[in-house]
Structure formats: C-alpha cells, structure tokens
Amino acid sequence: EYMGGSVLHRASSPSLCTVIGRAKMRDIYHLVEDRMLHSGRASELFNPQTRWHKSFVHRLVLDRTIANIHRGCVNCLAWNETGTRLVSGSDDTKIAIIPYDSSAAPFVFQSGHAANIFGVKFLPESCDSVIVSGAWDQQVCLHRLHPGSAEPQISNYHCHAARVKEVAVEASSPCLFWSAGEDGTVRQFDIRQPHTCRNGRRNGSLTPSDSSGGCCNVLLCVKQSSCAGPRMRHKAIKSITINPVFTNYMAVAASDAVVRIYDRRMMSIGSDSSTEPVKSFAPPHLSKHYFTADGQLPFAPVSSTHVIFNGSGREVLVNYSGEHMYLFGLFDTSVDNISYRAPIPKISTQQRARSTADALKERANSAFSAKQYSLAVALYDEAIWYCPDNAVLYSNRSTALIRRNWFGDAQLALDDAETALRLDSNYEKAYYRKILALKQLHRYSDALSFAQHTLTLFPDMDRLGELCRLLQDMVTNQTQRPNRSDTRSNGHPTPLTLATEGIALWPFPGVSFLELGSLSSSDQQPPADSPPDPQLYEHIVTNVRQRFVGHCNVGTDIKECAFFGFKEEFVLCGSDDGRIFIWDKKSGALLRHFEADEDVVNSIQPHPIDPVIASSGIEDVVKLWSPTSEEPLDQHNTEETFEVVDDNQQRMKSDMQMPLSAVRILEESLALVHRGALHSRGHQA
C-alpha cells in the first residue's frame, strides 16, 4: 500500500560517506565558520554545499538497480520536490513510485492508459498523492492515491488528437498542470474545476474548423504561420517546461529546430488564436541566411526532443534529434554574437602561455596530418585558451572542423575563419577557409560573392579561380533545383526518428490494444513534418552560449537532457549507444561517459538535493548513479572518449541515410503491425 507508511530520505552508504569526507575535508571548516559568523544565505547554503563537490562527477558509478517493476521500456522519470520519491512511466502502461530509501518497496499500479506512457509528474504540494501522466493513446490521466487503497482514482482526459509527449507542473501552482501533444496543442488543466471532454475529432485528427479538439482548455496551438487557411499545419510538440523562477515563461520544443518561449500572461485559455512567442532560439546554422531562392532551407530542420530551464531560470538547454545539444541564454538578444567556447584562466606569464600554445599547435598539426580531426580540434581549443589572439590557431581549427564535418561543424568553422580575419585582415588562408565554410553550409551565393571579393585582394591565390567557377555552377544549380528539404547541409538525409519505443514488446500480458478503440494508423504516428517557415526564422536568436557534442540522438524522440551540480555547472543527457554523457557547462568539455542501458538511455533525472542521477531507457529497469567510486575517473580528451564520440557521429550519419519516403512507409508498416496485433487478439478473445 502506497500511503501506508512514511518514506524517509535514503540512507547514505558507507562508501558515499567516505568519498564525501575526503572531497570536502578542507571545505567543511569554512562552511561551518561562515554559518557561525554570518546569518541568512550562508546558513541556508550550508546543508546543500556539504552534499556536493565538483569531483563527484568523476566518481559516479551504478549504486542501485530497481527491477521487477515494469515489463517494457521505461520512458519517463520524475522526482518529487524533496527527492524522497521517484515516479516512472513505461510502455507496459504501468506507473511505479520508487522510494529513495532502498529498504522500502516500490508501489506499482495500472495507469488507465492503453499504450506507452511518455510523461509523468507528481503534482506539487499534494504529499505525492496526485500524479499526472500522458501517453501514446492520446490521453492525459490524473491519478489520486488514497491511504489503504491498492488502486488510484483515475480521471481520464481525451482532449488531444495525437500522442501526448509531455506533462508539466509548476511548484507555485499546485492545482494546475499542462500537457503537450503532437496535435500541436498545449492544454492547461485545473483540478479544482470539473472537465468534460468534447472531442472535435474526425478519424482521430483535428477537424479543419476546430483545432482545439472541442475542449476549452487549449492554452497554445503551435501552427505553421506560413500556411494559412483551413488546412493549416500544426507543429508536433515534443516537450514543454515551465520556468522555475520566472514562472510566466513556458518553453516549447516542437518538430523543428526552433525553441519557442511564451509568456503565459499574454495567453488565454480556450482561444484558438496562435499566440506568438516572446522569443525564439535556434542554432546559428538554421538562421534566415540559409534559405534558398525558392524560400526553402537547403536541409530538413532537425527537431528538438527535450527542453529545460536551469534552476535560476536564465538558461535554456535543448537536446536535438539528429544534431547536438545547445545552451541558450533566456535574456540574450544578439543574433550575431556566436560564442561556443568559454576561455579558461591564462597561465602566469604571456611568454609561457605562448610557448604552451605553440606546443599544442604542433601536436594539433600532427593530429590533423594523421586525419585525427577530433583530436586536432580539441588541441586547437586548448591552444586558443592559452593564446586567444592568434589568428593562425583559429584558421587551423576552422580547417579541422571543415574536414571533420560533423553536424554544425561548418558553422563553427565559419565563426573561426571570421575571427581569424578580425585578428589579421591580411591572413590569406583565413579568406579561403571562410569560402569553404560557406560552401559547406550551402550558402553558395554568399560563398561566390566572398570568393570574388577575395580574388580582387589576392589575384594569385592558388585554386581560387577554379573554386569561383565551381561556386558559380552551384549557384546556378541551386536556383534551378526543386525543393531540397529532404537533405541535410552535409549531404545526409533528414533525421530518422521513428516512434518505435517498445514496439517489439507488444502485446504485453494483461494489456490489450482493444482499449485503443477507433484509433487509426494516423493516430498512432506523429504528423508529417511541416515545411520550413521563413517568417519564423527571421526573428530567432542564434546566440548560442555552448554546444555539447558526443552523444547520438536519432533513435527515439523522447531523449531528455538536464543540468547537474550544486551550481548547475554540468549538463548531461542519454544517448543511442546506451551511455550517459556529462559535460562541463562553461567550456563544453566532455568529462564523463558511461554505459547505463543495453540499448538506449532516454530519461535522465538528477536528484533535487543529492549528487545522484536516475536513468532509464529501453531496459525495463530504473538505475541510480551515486559518487561512490573510491578513485576518480577523468575521461576528458582520452583515446577512448574520441573513439566513442567519433562512433556516435558516424552512427548519426548512417542512421539518417533512409529517405523520407522510406521512413513514411516504415511508419505505416509499424501501424499495420499494431492493427494486426489488435485483430489477432480480438479473434483470440
């Protein structure tokens, strides 16, 4: 019975106490002294600071595996406010409440859903007795747990017309919760008010005249603004989150590369108007400059699978499918100042710094000659930190990025070439490398114009005339070519993100697809991606604070990301290779990666107080990771790390070789498999 007894904080293991003691021995004295001498903030921070140390990231190991609670992929996790309980949702349609105290047993119950659960949260200030969930069956469920009862009281909401991918809560609004679906709507629920669903669907889809689905709880409808009329497309929403400090702000991640920030004070419930975001963010290589003459992007926009605010509410972290992870500043406004790397403190003397940079440059040049481009980029990074005013280092790193050619590298190469030209306007190689970066970004007209300008400055530059003729042909072909939105900027097709979570596990014993009723194949699959929207891309903020590279995110569209640490100085996410990746937030350096699932890690949830991470994925278990290793493990710039990262980038490219037409055929086939299973189970009954 869930409410039968109290749940205490999880007791620390002896090894964890030992590690904490060793790491904090020199800091505890100053914390105690500050608490005695100063009141207020010093006293408030005493308890949290004694629980955390930056070295813990290098000591994380598997501490506990919670098994026998699910029989399918565990897609979502969420802690309560105090970290005493963890809730999980699975493909087996069950919800589990897991006590942080390892001596207490989990409480598992049927959710009332008929298909995979994608979102689950505790409602704030409910003593963990109210849980909200969203699932593939297009339902949102509210679960009320009562003392002494083995099953919760469930309220079902059928407002959405497509899969529900996320539910959200906000600490200062304990009676409200929000849901986001692939029908393009965000809906607000108030548990104090009764709600009766009035579906306006036709065969599971929104009718042209009623995009609210018949229910009056639509807070937001994300539409394709360049498509007007009754056939206006809706953006499939993948993730939403409420700002924990500036609670009027809501971040929405949809089936494109733009993360939209809305002000809830400017929104009204029940209206079908498409509220404009107060700010939009996207990586710089998806800005307005990259549209072709026919108004299309030269590559299919990636989609974001998860978005989250940091604890101060001033930063936004986004995980992209088929791309990398990016950090934006909520109040940043510049669209030109692109800064991916933060400097580290310089060493004592300028002469020593320059000699160190020269040594790193020689190592980087050797790595480049050996075609070890990732190592070369990392070494040029370090050299630039020691000598940030050296144009040659930026130009060389630009070349290494162009040769490596990971997703987003061309934009960084362009940034480096332009930085080199600002430092030395007569540096001939930097001109040539800027042309190559523009070409790799498919900005052929810009590349041709700059190449012609360069030719007037350096008429004897080797191969420049030949490059100008090649670019002229590319510009001509680009203007004559039909819509190329099925390809990526580096020649690879659009990302393959299939709704296959848990497919191989159906049918589950005791879970029937008959409950899905009249769902058609169009209900079970996300809507087709909308075409690029030039009007939206005109106003996005492209000032990226940092890019985090290393993981692979193409296999599922529910992969999360998170901030980690007492001061949130780290970021982390799961990967298709079954690993958890941890980066330094300021520098973007990859610090740790470790295996956490036999297949894919989807959900990552740091504990709200302790240096502990909860993770889940394709396996039917939940894992807790604690800093209990006796020896630290530093994986920054190791040979193993470069191999793992390179493999993931190649995996992203190879997994995206399937053309869109084949993706649609496969999605339809998966739908037929479900319908066949449904038909078979019907005959067996």
C-alpha positions in Angstrom: 0.0 0.0 0.0 1.5 3.3 -1.1 0.3 5.6 1.7 0.6 3.0 4.5 3.8 4.4 6.0 6.2 7.3 5.8 9.1 7.3 3.4 12.4 8.6 4.8 15.5 10.0 3.0 17.7 7.3 1.5 20.4 6.4 3.9 23.9 7.1 2.7 26.1 4.1 2.1 29.5 3.9 4.0 31.4 4.4 0.7 29.5 7.5 -0.1 30.2 9.0 3.3 33.9 8.2 2.9 34.0 9.9 -0.5 32.2 12.9 0.7 34.5 13.2 3.7 37.6 13.0 1.6 36.4 15.5 -1.0 35.1 18.1 1.5 37.6 17.9 4.3 39.2 21.3 3.5 35.8 23.0 2.7 33.8 22.0 5.8 35.7 24.2 8.2 35.0 27.3 6.1 31.3 26.4 5.7 30.9 25.9 9.5 32.8 29.2 10.1 30.5 31.1 7.7 27.4 29.6 9.3 28.6 30.8 12.8 29.7 34.2 11.7 27.0 35.1 9.1 23.3 34.5 9.2 20.9 34.2 6.3 22.3 33.0 3.0 25.4 31.3 4.5 23.3 29.3 6.8 20.8 28.4 4.1 23.6 27.1 1.8 25.4 25.1 4.5 23.4 21.9 4.1 23.3 21.8 0.2 27.0 22.6 -0.1 28.0 19.8 2.3 26.2 17.4 -0.1 28.0 18.5 -3.2 31.5 18.7 -4.7 32.5 19.1 -8.3 34.8 16.0 -8.1 31.7 13.8 -7.6 31.1 13.8 -11.4 34.3 11.7 -11.8 33.2 9.2 -9.1 29.7 8.3 -10.4 29.1 4.6 -10.6 26.0 2.4 -10.5 24.6 2.4 -7.0 21.2 0.7 -7.3 19.1 -1.0 -9.9 15.3 -1.1 -9.4 14.0 -4.1 -11.2 10.7 -6.1 -11.4 8.5 -3.0 -11.6 8.0 -2.8 -15.3 7.7 -5.1 -18.3 8.6 -2.6 -21.0 10.8 0.4 -21.8 10.8 3.0 -19.1 10.3 6.2 -21.0 10.0 8.9 -18.2 11.1 9.6 -14.7 10.4 12.4 -12.2 11.4 13.2 -8.7 9.2 14.8 -6.1 10.2 18.2 -4.7 12.2 16.8 -1.8 13.7 13.9 -3.6 12.1 11.2 -1.3 10.3 9.5 -4.2 10.8 8.9 -7.9 7.9 8.1 -10.3 8.3 6.2 -13.6 6.1 5.5 -16.6 6.6 2.6 -19.0 5.5 1.0 -22.3 3.6 -1.6 -20.1 1.2 1.3 -19.2 2.1 1.0 -15.5 3.3 3.7 -13.2 5.7 3.0 -10.4 6.5 5.1 -7.3 10.0 4.3 -6.1 11.1 5.3 -2.6 14.6 6.9 -2.4 15.0 4.8 0.8 16.3 1.4 -0.6 14.6 -0.5 2.3 11.1 0.5 1.2 9.3 -1.4 -1.7 8.1 0.4 -4.8 4.4 0.9 -5.4 3.2 -0.1 -8.9 -0.3 0.4 -10.3 -2.2 0.4 -13.6 -2.3 3.9 -15.1 -5.5 3.7 -17.1 -3.6 4.2 -20.3 -3.8 1.8 -23.3 -0.4 2.5 -24.7 3.2 3.7 -24.0 3.5 6.4 -21.3 5.7 9.3 -22.3 5.3 11.8 -19.5 4.7 11.6 -15.7 4.9 14.1 -12.8 4.0 14.5 -9.2 1.6 17.4 -8.6 3.3 19.9 -6.3 2.1 20.2 -2.6 0.0 17.0 -2.9 2.0 14.9 -0.5 2.9 12.9 -3.6 -0.7 11.6 -3.7 -1.6 13.1 -7.1 0.2 12.1 -10.3 -0.4 13.2 -13.8 0.6 11.3 -16.9 0.4 11.4 -20.7 0.7 8.6 -23.3 0.6 7.4 -26.9 -3.1 6.7 -26.6 -3.7 10.5 -26.7 -4.9 10.5 -23.1 -3.9 12.6 -20.1 -4.7 10.8 -16.8 -4.9 12.2 -13.3 -4.2 9.7 -10.6 -5.4 10.3 -7.0 -3.8 7.9 -4.4 -5.6 7.2 -1.2 -4.3 5.6 2.1 -5.0 1.9 2.3 -6.1 1.7 -1.4 -4.2 -0.5 -3.8 -5.5 1.3 -6.9 -5.8 5.1 -7.5 -8.8 7.0 -8.5 -8.2 7.9 -12.2 -9.6 10.8 -14.2 -9.2 10.4 -18.0 -8.9 13.4 -20.4 -9.3 12.7 -24.1 -8.6 16.3 -25.3 -5.6 15.6 -27.5 -5.9 14.3 -31.1 -2.4 12.8 -31.2 0.2 11.3 -28.9 0.8 13.2 -25.7 4.6 13.6 -25.3 5.0 15.6 -22.2 3.2 16.8 -19.0 4.4 19.7 -16.9 3.8 21.1 -13.4 4.9 24.3 -11.6 5.8 24.5 -7.9 3.8 27.6 -7.1 0.6 26.4 -8.9 -0.3 23.1 -7.2 -3.7 22.9 -8.8 -2.5 23.3 -12.4 -0.8 21.1 -14.9 -0.1 21.2 -18.6 0.1 18.6 -21.4 1.7 18.8 -24.8 0.8 16.7 -27.8 1.8 16.0 -31.4 -1.5 17.7 -32.4 0.3 21.0 -31.8 -1.5 22.0 -28.7 -0.6 22.7 -25.1 -3.5 22.3 -22.8 -4.0 23.6 -19.2 -5.9 21.7 -16.6 -7.2 22.9 -13.2 -8.0 20.1 -10.8 -10.4 22.5 -8.9 -12.7 22.6 -12.0 -14.6 19.7 -13.5 -13.7 19.0 -17.1 -15.8 17.1 -19.7 -14.1 16.3 -23.0 -16.0 17.3 -26.1 -13.9 15.8 -28.9 -14.0 17.5 -32.2 -12.0 14.8 -34.0 -12.7 13.2 -37.3 -10.9 9.8 -37.6 -8.6 10.8 -34.8 -7.5 14.1 -36.5 -8.4 17.7 -35.7 -11.2 18.9 -37.9 -10.4 22.0 -40.0 -12.9 24.1 -38.3 -12.0 23.2 -34.7 -8.3 22.9 -34.0 -9.0 22.9 -30.3 -10.4 19.4 -30.4 -13.7 20.5 -29.0 -12.3 21.1 -25.5 -12.0 24.6 -24.0 -8.6 24.0 -22.3 -6.3 24.9 -25.2 -3.6 27.3 -23.9 -1.5 27.2 -27.1 -1.7 25.9 -30.6 1.6 25.9 -32.5 0.9 26.3 -36.2 2.8 26.8 -39.4 2.4 30.5 -39.8 3.3 30.4 -43.5 0.4 28.0 -44.2 -2.9 29.8 -43.9 -6.5 28.6 -44.4 -8.4 25.5 -43.2 -5.5 23.1 -44.0 -3.1 24.9 -41.7 -0.4 22.5 -40.4 0.3 22.0 -36.7 3.7 21.5 -35.3 4.1 18.3 -33.3 5.1 19.4 -29.8 7.7 17.2 -28.2 8.5 18.9 -24.9 7.4 21.7 -22.7 8.7 23.1 -19.4 7.8 26.0 -17.0 10.4 28.4 -15.9 11.1 27.7 -12.1 11.8 31.3 -11.3 10.1 33.5 -13.9 7.1 31.2 -13.9 5.2 33.2 -16.5 7.6 31.8 -19.2 6.9 28.5 -20.9 9.4 26.8 -23.3 8.0 24.7 -26.1 10.1 22.3 -28.2 8.4 21.2 -31.4 9.1 19.3 -34.7 11.6 21.9 -35.9 14.8 23.4 -34.6 13.2 26.5 -33.1 12.6 26.6 -29.3 9.8 29.0 -28.5 9.4 31.0 -25.3 5.8 32.1 -24.4 4.6 34.4 -21.7 1.6 32.9 -20.0 0.4 36.3 -19.0 -0.3 37.0 -22.7 -2.2 33.8 -23.3 -5.8 32.9 -22.6 -7.5 29.5 -22.1 -9.8 28.2 -24.8 -8.9 30.7 -27.5 -7.9 29.2 -30.9 -5.5 32.0 -31.7 -1.9 31.2 -32.4 -0.1 33.2 -29.7 3.2 34.5 -30.9 6.3 33.6 -28.8 8.1 36.4 -27.0 11.4 34.9 -28.0 12.7 32.0 -30.2 16.0 30.3 -30.2 17.8 28.1 -32.7 21.4 27.2 -33.6 23.0 29.7 -35.9 23.2 27.4 -38.9 19.4 27.5 -39.0 19.1 31.3 -39.3 17.4 33.2 -42.1 20.6 33.5 -44.1 20.3 29.8 -45.2 17.1 30.0 -47.2 17.4 29.3 -50.9 15.9 31.4 -53.6 12.6 29.4 -53.5 12.2 30.1 -49.8 13.3 26.7 -48.6 16.1 25.6 -46.3 18.8 23.6 -48.0 18.3 20.9 -45.4 15.4 19.5 -43.4 15.2 21.2 -40.0 16.1 19.0 -37.0 13.6 18.6 -34.2 14.1 19.1 -30.5 13.3 16.2 -28.2 13.6 18.0 -24.9 13.9 21.5 -23.4 14.6 22.5 -19.8 15.4 25.7 -17.9 18.2 25.8 -15.3 17.4 26.5 -11.7 17.9 30.2 -12.0 15.6 30.4 -14.9 18.1 32.2 -17.1 19.4 29.4 -19.3 17.7 27.1 -21.7 19.1 23.7 -22.6 17.9 21.9 -25.7 18.5 18.4 -27.0 18.1 18.0 -30.8 17.3 14.9 -32.7 19.9 14.3 -35.4 22.1 17.1 -34.0 23.8 18.1 -30.8 22.8 19.7 -27.5 22.8 23.6 -27.3 22.7 26.1 -24.4 20.9 29.5 -24.9 20.5 32.5 -22.6 16.9 33.3 -21.9 17.6 37.1 -21.9 20.2 37.1 -24.7 19.2 39.2 -27.6 22.1 39.2 -30.1 21.7 37.3 -33.4 25.3 37.8 -34.4 27.5 37.1 -31.4 28.1 33.4 -31.6 30.3 32.1 -28.7 30.6 28.4 -28.3 33.7 28.2 -26.1 34.4 29.9 -22.9 38.0 30.8 -22.0 39.8 29.3 -19.1 42.2 31.3 -16.9 45.5 32.0 -18.6 48.8 30.8 -17.0 51.0 33.3 -15.2 53.2 34.8 -17.9 52.5 35.7 -21.5 55.7 34.1 -22.7 54.9 30.8 -21.0 51.3 30.9 -22.4 52.6 31.4 -26.0 55.1 28.6 -25.7 52.4 26.3 -24.3 50.1 27.3 -27.2 52.9 26.7 -29.7 53.5 23.2 -28.3 49.8 22.4 -28.5 49.6 23.7 -32.1 52.4 21.4 -33.2 50.5 18.4 -31.6 47.3 19.6 -33.3 49.0 19.9 -36.7 50.4 16.3 -36.3 46.9 15.0 -35.4 45.4 16.8 -38.4 48.0 15.3 -40.7 47.1 11.9 -39.3 43.4 12.7 -40.0 42.6 12.6 -36.3 40.4 15.7 -36.7 38.6 15.4 -33.4 41.9 15.4 -31.5 43.1 18.3 -33.6 40.1 20.3 -32.8 40.5 19.6 -29.1 44.2 20.6 -29.1 43.5 23.8 -31.1 40.8 24.5 -28.5 43.3 24.3 -25.7 45.9 26.3 -27.6 43.4 29.1 -28.2 42.6 29.2 -24.5 46.3 30.0 -23.8 46.6 32.4 -26.7 43.2 33.8 -27.7 44.6 36.5 -30.1 46.4 34.1 -32.5 44.7 34.2 -36.0 46.6 31.1 -37.2 45.1 28.9 -34.4 41.5 30.0 -35.3 42.2 29.4 -39.0 43.7 26.0 -38.4 40.8 25.0 -36.2 38.4 26.1 -38.9 40.1 23.7 -41.4 39.9 20.8 -38.8 36.2 21.4 -38.3 35.6 21.5 -42.1 37.4 18.2 -42.5 35.7 16.6 -39.6 32.3 17.7 -40.9 30.0 16.8 -38.0 26.6 18.3 -37.9 27.1 22.0 -37.0 30.8 22.0 -37.6 30.6 24.1 -40.7 29.0 27.0 -38.7 31.8 26.8 -36.1 34.4 26.8 -39.0 32.8 29.9 -40.4 32.9 31.6 -37.0 36.6 30.7 -36.6 37.5 32.0 -40.1 35.8 35.3 -39.4 37.6 35.6 -36.0 40.9 35.0 -37.7 40.1 37.7 -40.2 39.2 40.1 -37.4 42.6 39.4 -35.8 44.5 39.6 -39.1 42.7 41.1 -42.1 45.6 40.1 -44.4 45.7 36.4 -43.5 45.2 34.8 -46.9 44.4 31.3 -45.6 41.5 32.6 -43.5 39.8 34.0 -46.5 40.0 30.7 -48.3 38.7 28.8 -45.3 35.7 31.2 -44.9 34.8 30.4 -48.5 35.0 26.7 -47.8 32.8 27.0 -44.7 30.2 29.0 -46.6 30.2 26.3 -49.3 29.8 23.5 -46.8 26.8 25.4 -45.3 25.3 25.5 -48.8 25.4 29.3 -48.8 26.7 29.2 -52.4 25.7 32.8 -53.3 27.5 34.2 -50.2 30.5 32.0 -50.9 30.7 33.1 -54.5 30.4 36.8 -53.6 33.1 36.5 -50.9 35.4 34.4 -53.3 35.1 37.1 -56.0 36.0 39.7 -53.3 38.9 37.6 -52.2 40.1 37.3 -55.8 40.4 41.1 -56.1 42.6 41.1 -52.9 44.7 38.0 -53.8 44.6 37.6 -57.5 47.4 34.9 -57.4 45.8 32.8 -54.7 46.1 29.1 -55.7 42.9 27.4 -56.9 40.7 30.4 -56.1 39.7 30.9 -59.7 38.7 27.3 -60.1 36.7 27.5 -56.8 34.8 30.5 -58.1 33.8 28.7 -61.3 32.6 25.7 -59.2 30.6 28.0 -56.9 29.0 29.7 -59.9 27.8 26.3 -61.1 26.4 25.5 -57.7 24.5 28.8 -57.5 23.0 28.1 -60.9 22.0 24.6 -60.0 20.6 25.8 -56.7 18.2 28.3 -58.3 17.0 25.7 -60.8 16.7 22.8 -58.4 13.3 21.9 -56.9 12.6 21.8 -53.2 15.6 20.1 -51.5 14.2 19.9 -48.0 14.8 16.2 -47.7 18.6 16.6 -47.4 20.9 17.9 -44.8 23.6 20.6 -45.2 26.3 17.9 -45.2 24.6 15.8 -47.8 22.8 13.4 -45.5 19.1 12.8 -45.5 16.7 14.2 -42.9 16.9 12.6 -39.4 15.2 9.2 -38.9 13.2 9.4 -35.7 10.7 6.6 -35.5 8.0 6.0 -33.0 9.3 2.5 -32.1 9.5 2.7 -28.3 8.6 -0.7 -27.0 7.2 -2.0 -30.4 9.0 -5.3 -30.0 7.5 -5.9 -26.6 3.8 -5.8 -27.7 1.5 -7.4 -26.7 2.1 -7.2 -23.0 0.4 -9.8 -20.9 -2.7 -8.4 -19.5 -2.5 -5.2 -21.6 -4.9 -5.1 -24.6 -4.7 -2.9 -27.6 -8.5 -3.3 -27.8 -8.7 -0.3 -25.4 -7.4 1.9 -28.2 -10.9 1.7 -29.8 -11.2 3.6 -33.1 -7.6 4.8 -33.3 -6.4 4.7 -36.9 -2.8 4.5 -38.1 -2.7 8.3 -38.4 -3.4 8.5 -34.7 -0.5 6.2 -33.8 2.1 8.1 -35.8 3.2 11.7 -35.5 2.1 14.1 -38.2 4.4 14.7 -41.1 7.0 17.4 -40.6 5.9 20.8 -41.7 7.9 22.7 -44.4 10.4 25.3 -43.2 8.8 28.6 -42.1 10.8 31.6 -43.4 8.7 34.1 -41.4 9.5 32.4 -38.1 13.2 32.1 -38.9 13.5 35.8 -39.4 13.3 36.6 -35.7 15.1 33.8 -33.9 18.0 34.4 -31.5 21.1 32.5 -32.6 23.4 33.5 -29.8 24.4 30.0 -28.6 26.3 30.0 -25.3 27.6 26.5 -25.7 27.4 23.4 -27.9 27.7 19.9 -26.4 28.9 17.2 -28.7 29.4 13.4 -28.1 26.1 11.7 -27.8 23.8 10.3 -30.5 20.2 11.2 -30.7 18.3 9.7 -33.6 16.7 6.5 -32.4 13.9 7.9 -30.2 12.2 11.3 -29.9 11.9 11.3 -26.1 15.6 11.7 -25.2 16.0 14.1 -22.2 18.7 16.5 -21.1 19.4 18.1 -17.7 21.5 20.4 -15.6 23.6 18.8 -12.8 25.6 20.1 -9.8 25.0 22.4 -6.9 25.7 25.4 -9.1 24.5 23.5 -12.2 28.0 23.6 -13.6 27.4 20.4 -15.6 24.9 19.2 -18.2 24.1 15.7 -19.1 21.9 13.5 -21.4 21.4 10.0 -22.6 22.4 8.5 -25.9 21.5 5.9 -28.5 24.7 4.0 -27.6 23.3 3.3 -24.1 25.6 5.8 -22.4 25.1 8.8 -20.2 27.3 11.8 -21.2 28.3 14.6 -18.8 29.9 17.9 -20.0 31.3 21.0 -18.3 28.7 23.6 -18.9 31.1 26.6 -19.3 33.7 25.1 -21.6 31.6 22.4 -23.3 34.3 19.8 -22.5 33.1 16.2 -22.3 34.1 14.9 -18.9 32.4 11.6 -18.4 30.5 8.9 -20.4 29.5 5.5 -19.0 27.2 2.7 -20.0 23.7 2.9 -18.5 21.5 0.8 -20.7 21.9 -2.2 -23.0 20.4 -0.2 -25.9 19.3 3.5 -25.4 19.1 5.9 -22.5 16.1 8.1 -22.8 15.3 9.6 -19.4 17.8 11.4 -17.1 16.7 12.9 -13.8 19.2 14.4 -11.3 18.2 14.2 -7.7 17.0 17.6 -6.5 19.4 17.6 -3.5 22.0 14.8 -3.6 24.7 14.2 -6.3 22.6 11.3 -7.6 21.2 10.6 -11.1 18.2 8.4 -12.0 18.2 7.0 -15.5 16.1 4.7 -17.7 15.7 3.6 -21.3 14.9 0.6 -23.4 15.6 -1.8 -20.5 12.7 -2.4 -18.1 14.7 -1.2 -15.0 15.5 2.1 -13.3 19.1 2.8 -12.3 20.5 5.2 -9.7 24.1 6.5 -10.0 26.0 7.8 -7.0 29.6 9.2 -6.5 30.7 6.1 -4.6 33.8 5.2 -6.6 37.0 5.1 -4.5 39.0 6.5 -7.4 38.0 9.4 -9.7 37.8 8.7 -13.5 38.7 11.6 -15.8 37.8 10.8 -19.4 38.4 14.2 -20.8 40.3 14.0 -24.2 41.2 10.3 -23.7 41.6 8.0 -26.7 38.5 6.0 -25.6 36.5 9.2 -25.5 37.5 10.2 -29.0 36.5 6.7 -30.2 33.1 6.8 -28.5 32.4 10.3 -29.8 33.5 9.5 -33.4 31.4 6.3 -33.4 28.3 8.3 -32.3 28.8 10.9 -35.0 29.2 8.2 -37.7 26.1 6.5 -36.2 24.1 9.7 -36.6 25.0 9.9 -40.2 24.4 6.3 -41.0 21.1 6.1 -39.2 19.9 9.1 -41.3 20.6 7.5 -44.7 17.0 6.4 -45.1 15.0 8.8 -47.3 11.8 10.4 -46.1 9.6 8.2 -48.3 11.1 5.1 -46.8 10.5 6.5 -43.3 6.8 7.1 -44.0 6.5 3.5 -45.5 8.1 2.1 -42.4 5.8 4.1 -40.1 2.8 2.9 -41.9 4.1 -0.7 -41.6 4.5 -0.3 -37.9 0.9 0.9 -37.6 -0.2 -2.1 -39.6 1.7 -4.3 -37.1 -0.3 -2.8 -34.3 -3.5 -3.2 -36.1 -2.7 -6.8 -36.9 -1.9 -7.5 -33.2 -5.2 -5.9 -32.3 -7.1 -8.0 -34.9 -5.3 -11.2 -33.7 -6.1 -10.5 -30.0 -9.7 -9.8 -31.0 -10.0 -13.3 -32.6 -8.4 -14.9 -29.7 -10.9 -13.3 -27.4 
